[in-house]
Amino acid sequence: MSDHQHQDHAAGEEFWDARYRESDRIWSGKPNDVLVREAGGLAPGRALDLGSGEGADAVWLARQGWHVTGTDISGVALERAAEHAAEAGVGDRIDWQRHDFARSFPAGEFDLVSACFLHSYGDFPRERILRTAAAAVAVGGVLLIVGHAGGPSWDPDAHADMHFPTPREVWSRLELPEGDWEVLVAAEHLQAMTAPDGRPGTRPDNVLKLRRLR
Ligand SMILES: C[S@@+](CC[C@H](N)C(=O)[O-])C[C@H]1O[C@@H](n2cnc3c(N)ncnc32)[C@H](O)[C@@H]1O
């Protein structure tokens, strides 16, 4: 590993730990609506939640009967998520693992791999990580990728320097072998959100849901 790579790794971990330490809770504590919508009808099996943050999605999946691996770069977030899971009575159904996906990835194969808002800064190799995520899906399993498609209604030019890929772009950059996957959902929608001043707002998000056929 070069010094440069090492610095990137430390920066990612320190950045996200510091972000989580800013307050006792930075996300809503509720599972993502889109996860509930898209995974609610699936038969529970083994799930992998990539960038599990404070654990709301992983806890929701565990409550639906899934055996979950929740994984994130931030030890602060993982500790918080484990507390949340214990309070919810599903601590024994979730395996929390710390990984910087640019460098390592959970072992095993999964019936659901979910990457909800797996966004970061700098040289974050999101496309490569999502290809690794696809490879971790068992035959018959589902890959769910949810991401922002633009800035929020109260600040549409936020992150104007960032390119938000369309669902089709996400799909084509996965470089999946033809015929091995079925596209179940590739869509953009406006997600209701609360603005920092407490007023209602929206943000365009996209969803890509694929099933592995072979
Ligand atoms: C925008 S948050 C989304 C959190 C959660 N999935 C949700 O929907 O609320 C992105 C998450 O990805 C994690 N993350 C960022 N870079 C990462 C990396 N290189 N490896 C693993 N996790 C990372 C962050 O710590 C953070 O929890």
The ligand as an SDF file (V2000), in Angstrom:
LIG
                    3D

 27 29  0  0  0  0  0  0  0  0999 V2000
  -24.6660    8.9110    3.0100 C   0  0  0  0  0  0  0  0  0  0  0  0
  -24.3050    7.7400    4.2620 S   0  0  0  0  0  0  0  0  0  0  0  0
  -25.6450    6.5670    4.0810 C   0  0  0  0  0  0  0  0  0  0  0  0
  -25.9270    5.7790    5.3420 C   0  0  0  0  0  0  0  0  0  0  0  0
  -27.1120    4.7890    5.2440 C   0  0  0  0  0  0  0  0  0  0  0  0
  -26.9350    3.7790    4.2200 N   0  0  0  0  0  0  0  0  0  0  0  0
  -28.4040    5.5320    5.0200 C   0  0  0  0  0  0  0  0  0  0  0  0
  -29.0160    5.3620    3.9620 O   0  0  0  0  0  0  0  0  0  0  0  0
  -28.7930    6.2930    5.9080 O   0  0  0  0  0  0  0  0  0  0  0  0
  -22.9140    6.8820    3.5520 C   0  0  0  0  0  0  0  0  0  0  0  0
  -22.3240    5.8170    4.4780 C   0  0  0  0  0  0  0  0  0  0  0  0
  -21.2470    5.1820    3.7910 O   0  0  0  0  0  0  0  0  0  0  0  0
  -20.1780    5.0120    4.6920 C   0  0  0  0  0  0  0  0  0  0  0  0
  -18.9290    4.9890    3.9040 N   0  0  0  0  0  0  0  0  0  0  0  0
  -18.3590    6.0510    3.2550 C   0  0  0  0  0  0  0  0  0  0  0  0
  -17.2120    5.6840    2.6540 N   0  0  0  0  0  0  0  0  0  0  0  0
  -17.0560    4.3500    2.9250 C   0  0  0  0  0  0  0  0  0  0  0  0
  -16.0530    3.3940    2.5860 C   0  0  0  0  0  0  0  0  0  0  0  0
  -14.9810    3.7260    1.8650 N   0  0  0  0  0  0  0  0  0  0  0  0
  -16.2050    2.1240    3.0300 N   0  0  0  0  0  0  0  0  0  0  0  0
  -17.2720    1.7640    3.7850 C   0  0  0  0  0  0  0  0  0  0  0  0
  -18.2580    2.6250    4.1350 N   0  0  0  0  0  0  0  0  0  0  0  0
  -18.1510    3.9120    3.7120 C   0  0  0  0  0  0  0  0  0  0  0  0
  -20.2600    6.2210    5.6270 C   0  0  0  0  0  0  0  0  0  0  0  0
  -19.6010    6.0220    6.8660 O   0  0  0  0  0  0  0  0  0  0  0  0
  -21.7640    6.3920    5.7700 C   0  0  0  0  0  0  0  0  0  0  0  0
  -22.2610    5.6870    6.8770 O   0  0  0  0  0  0  0  0  0  0  0  0
  1  2  1  0
  2  3  1  0
  2 10  1  0
  3  4  1  0
  4  5  1  0
  5  6  1  0
  5  7  1  0
  7  8  2  0
  7  9  1  0
 10 11  1  0
 11 12  1  0
 11 26  1  0
 12 13  1  0
 13 14  1  0
 13 24  1  0
 14 15  1  0
 14 23  1  0
 15 16  2  0
 16 17  1  0
 17 18  1  0
 17 23  2  0
 18 19  1  0
 18 20  2  0
 20 21  1  0
 21 22  2  0
 22 23  1  0
 24 25  1  0
 24 26  1  0
 26 27  1  0
M  CHG  2   2   1   9  -1
M  END
$$$$
